[in-house]
Structures are given as structure tokens and as C-alpha cells.
Amino acid sequence: MAEIFRPALDLGGTVSGEHGVGLLKRPWLAAEHGAAALAVQRRIKDALDPAGILNPGKAV
């Protein structure tokens, strides 16, 4: 995966695609967006889904 995603990110690309970010791409989100952006996304998700029932166990 690193052989694909590292060059893509270095060239200004993204790890997301037509269907979003799957479990294989999840580790690359921080490399693309940074830890602070992921923390904001998590806080929004937690506010909208406090019980954690929507798509449990996924990135966001």
C-alpha cells in the first residue's frame, strides 16, 4: 500500500476515492490530513452519533 499511497500523497493526491476511505486506507488519513483534522472529524462524529451506532468501528 505504501508504494501506492506515499507517491500519491507526495504528488498532492488523496487516499480517498469514489467510495470513501476503507479499512486499508484508514492508516493513511493522518498522513494526508493531519492528526488535528482527524480529531475534529471524530468530535463531529461523536456529537452527531453519541451512542456510536452509525458505522461502528470505522474511521469516521
C-alpha positions in Angstrom: 0.0 0.0 0.0 2.8 2.4 0.8 4.1 2.0 -2.8 0.8 3.5 -4.0 -0.3 5.9 -1.3 3.1 7.6 -0.5 3.7 8.8 -4.1 0.0 9.7 -4.5 0.2 12.0 -1.4 3.6 13.4 -2.4 2.1 14.4 -5.7 -0.8 16.2 -4.0 -3.3 13.3 -4.4 -5.7 11.8 -1.9 -6.2 8.4 -0.4 -10.0 8.7 -0.6 -11.9 7.5 -3.7 -15.3 7.2 -5.1 -16.5 5.1 -2.2 -14.6 6.9 0.6 -11.9 5.5 2.8 -11.9 1.8 3.5 -10.1 0.0 6.2 -7.0 -0.5 4.1 -6.7 3.3 3.5 -7.5 4.3 7.1 -3.9 4.4 8.3 -3.1 6.9 5.6 -5.7 9.5 6.6 -3.3 11.1 9.2 -0.6 11.4 6.6 -3.0 13.2 4.3 -5.0 15.4 6.6 -3.0 15.5 9.9 -4.0 14.5 13.4 -5.8 17.7 14.2 -8.2 17.4 11.3 -8.9 13.8 12.2 -9.6 14.9 15.8 -12.2 17.5 14.5 -13.8 14.8 12.4 -14.0 12.5 15.3 -15.6 15.2 17.5 -18.2 15.9 14.9 -19.0 12.2 14.6 -19.3 11.9 18.4 -21.6 14.9 18.5 -23.9 13.5 15.8 -23.7 9.9 17.0 -23.1 9.9 20.7 -24.1 6.2 21.0 -21.7 5.2 18.3 -24.3 3.2 16.4 -23.7 4.6 12.9 -21.0 2.6 11.1 -19.3 1.4 14.3 -15.6 0.6 14.2 -14.9 2.7 11.1 -12.7 5.7 10.7 -15.4 8.4 10.9 
